[in-house]
Structure formats: C-alpha cells, structure tokens
Amino acid sequence: MPKINIDAVLGLNRKLSFASIEYMSVLQGFERAMQTARQDYEALNAQLLDELPTMFRLATSLFRDCVGSFVHAQKQFTDNIVQEMFAAGGQLVCLF
C-alpha cells in the first residue's frame, strides 16, 4: 500500500481552503459592485423616464420655432425679390 504524506494532504487542504475563501471574497465584491451598478442604472432610467417628455416637448417647440422663422425669412426674401423686380422694370419676367 502506498504511503500517504499527511503533511502534503494537509498543506493541499489548507491551500484549497484559502483559495475557497479568496473566491468567496471576490464573488461578494462582484455582487456588491453589480448591486451598485443596478441601483445606478435604475436611478438614471427613472430620471430619464421622468424628464424625457419635457425634453421632447421642448425639442418640438424649438423645431417648430426654427421652421417658422425659416418660412418667415424665406417669405421676406421672396417678397423683396419680387418688389425689386417690379421696381426695376415694372413687370415680372420669368427666366425658365
């Protein structure tokens, strides 16, 4: 029967025990980090859901104002061109 070195077995058992303790410690740290990340995500998501309708309303209003200003400027430009053409020759000439 082979002789078992009890010191080697105890040493291996001790190393496995330390490795197991270290693994559990790392696992607990990971779980805490995941919980913190989950809480941060949920808080930011709730804030986004709360503020998104306001942002959409403001963006829509800004877009509407920009389009309105562009249309007004385009109308003024066209009116000025027509006035200049009538003032120069008294008639509107189509070039196309």
Secondary structure, 3 states (H helix, E strand, C coil): CCCCCHHHHHHHHHHHHHHHHHHHHHHHHHHHHHHHHHHHHHHHHHHHHHHHHHHHHHHHHHHHHHHHHHHHHHHHHHHHHHHHHHHHHCCCCCCC
